[in-house]
Amino acid sequence: MAAVEEYSDFGPLKNFLPVSDQFHEVWAVFDHAGKSVNIEAGVGVGVTGGTDRLTFKLMVARDLNPKLKAIAAARSSRP
């Protein structure tokens, strides 16, 4: 699955930072849910002076409780 994400930080609520110091990034990401491992990777582009120009991310996750997940799924499918 592919997606677009946006992250922002305007600064303190009572006193926003100047736009050049704010944090705004737009990300192109993809997720892959495998049988034993989930992978999310992406590229982020900073659109203000307070961000890095280019950022990469890679997350690899594994479910450590697959039996509990199966039990919860079975319970939620009951009428």
TORDRENBA-731131 format. One record per residue (C-alpha): x, y, z; residue in three letters; residue number from 1. Coordinates in pm, whole numbers, plus 50000, padded with zeros to 5 digits. Each point is the difference from the previous one (the first is absolute). Layout:
TORDRENBA-731131
<r X="X" Y="Y" Z="Z" res="Ala" n="NUM"/>
...
//
This chain:
TORDRENBA-731131
<r X="50000" Y="50000" Z="50000" res="Met" n="1"/>
<r X="50131" Y="50347" Z="49916" res="Ala" n="2"/>
<r X="49910" Y="50320" Z="50182" res="Ala" n="3"/>
<r X="50085" Y="50367" Z="50046" res="Val" n="4"/>
<r X="50066" Y="50131" Z="50351" res="Glu" n="5"/>
<r X="50052" Y="50351" Z="50136" res="Glu" n="6"/>
<r X="50168" Y="50098" Z="50327" res="Tyr" n="7"/>
<r X="50003" Y="50349" Z="50152" res="Ser" n="8"/>
<r X="50123" Y="50187" Z="50306" res="Asp" n="9"/>
<r X="49889" Y="50362" Z="50032" res="Phe" n="10"/>
<r X="50173" Y="50062" Z="50333" res="Gly" n="11"/>
<r X="49838" Y="50090" Z="50334" res="Pro" n="12"/>
<r X="49622" Y="50037" Z="49991" res="Leu" n="13"/>
<r X="50004" Y="50352" Z="50144" res="Lys" n="14"/>
<r X="50284" Y="50125" Z="49781" res="Asn" n="15"/>
<r X="50044" Y="49832" Z="49660" res="Phe" n="16"/>
<r X="50351" Y="50007" Z="49858" res="Leu" n="17"/>
<r X="50076" Y="50198" Z="49683" res="Pro" n="18"/>
<r X="49925" Y="49793" Z="49688" res="Val" n="19"/>
<r X="50373" Y="49967" Z="49926" res="Ser" n="20"/>
<r X="50048" Y="49821" Z="50336" res="Asp" n="21"/>
<r X="49692" Y="49778" Z="49982" res="Gln" n="22"/>
<r X="50020" Y="49630" Z="49915" res="Phe" n="23"/>
<r X="49799" Y="49883" Z="49697" res="His" n="24"/>
<r X="50073" Y="49680" Z="49808" res="Glu" n="25"/>
<r X="49816" Y="49805" Z="49730" res="Val" n="26"/>
<r X="50069" Y="49626" Z="49973" res="Trp" n="27"/>
<r X="49949" Y="49735" Z="49734" res="Ala" n="28"/>
<r X="49980" Y="49663" Z="50176" res="Val" n="29"/>
<r X="49915" Y="49640" Z="49936" res="Phe" n="30"/>
<r X="49897" Y="49722" Z="50237" res="Asp" n="31"/>
<r X="50034" Y="49628" Z="49952" res="His" n="32"/>
<r X="49842" Y="49755" Z="50244" res="Ala" n="33"/>
<r X="50166" Y="49661" Z="49965" res="Gly" n="34"/>
<r X="49928" Y="49682" Z="50191" res="Lys" n="35"/>
<r X="50279" Y="50054" Z="50251" res="Ser" n="36"/>
<r X="50125" Y="50356" Z="49942" res="Val" n="37"/>
<r X="49838" Y="50336" Z="49926" res="Asn" n="38"/>
<r X="50204" Y="50258" Z="49811" res="Ile" n="39"/>
<r X="49941" Y="50373" Z="49959" res="Glu" n="40"/>
<r X="50240" Y="50214" Z="49797" res="Ala" n="41"/>
<r X="49983" Y="50354" Z="49873" res="Gly" n="42"/>
<r X="50161" Y="50322" Z="49888" res="Val" n="43"/>
<r X="49918" Y="50334" Z="50162" res="Gly" n="44"/>
<r X="50055" Y="50343" Z="49848" res="Val" n="45"/>
<r X="50029" Y="50308" Z="50220" res="Gly" n="46"/>
<r X="49802" Y="50297" Z="49877" res="Val" n="47"/>
<r X="50117" Y="50263" Z="50255" res="Thr" n="48"/>
<r X="50336" Y="50120" Z="50128" res="Gly" n="49"/>
<r X="49952" Y="49820" Z="50333" res="Gly" n="50"/>
<r X="50012" Y="49654" Z="49840" res="Thr" n="51"/>
<r X="50257" Y="49781" Z="49833" res="Asp" n="52"/>
<r X="49978" Y="50012" Z="49622" res="Arg" n="53"/>
<r X="49978" Y="49624" Z="49965" res="Leu" n="54"/>
<r X="49935" Y="49726" Z="50258" res="Thr" n="55"/>
<r X="49973" Y="49624" Z="49957" res="Phe" n="56"/>
<r X="49829" Y="49751" Z="50229" res="Lys" n="57"/>
<r X="49986" Y="49624" Z="50024" res="Leu" n="58"/>
<r X="49804" Y="49818" Z="50268" res="Met" n="59"/>
<r X="49999" Y="49624" Z="50036" res="Val" n="60"/>
<r X="49754" Y="49855" Z="50251" res="Ala" n="61"/>
<r X="49911" Y="49653" Z="50116" res="Arg" n="62"/>
<r X="49696" Y="49897" Z="50203" res="Asp" n="63"/>
<r X="50130" Y="49844" Z="50322" res="Leu" n="64"/>
<r X="49656" Y="49875" Z="50107" res="Asn" n="65"/>
<r X="49842" Y="49834" Z="49695" res="Pro" n="66"/>
<r X="49791" Y="49764" Z="50217" res="Lys" n="67"/>
<r X="49840" Y="50291" Z="50187" res="Leu" n="68"/>
<r X="49924" Y="50173" Z="49669" res="Lys" n="69"/>
<r X="49829" Y="49685" Z="49868" res="Ala" n="70"/>
<r X="49792" Y="49969" Z="50318" res="Ile" n="71"/>
<r X="49892" Y="50365" Z="49980" res="Ala" n="72"/>
<r X="49905" Y="49960" Z="49632" res="Ala" n="73"/>
<r X="49793" Y="49691" Z="50078" res="Ala" n="74"/>
<r X="49816" Y="50181" Z="50282" res="Arg" n="75"/>
<r X="49922" Y="50302" Z="49784" res="Ser" n="76"/>
<r X="49854" Y="49785" Z="49722" res="Ser" n="77"/>
<r X="49738" Y="49846" Z="50229" res="Arg" n="78"/>
<r X="49641" Y="50123" Z="49951" res="Pro" n="79"/>
//
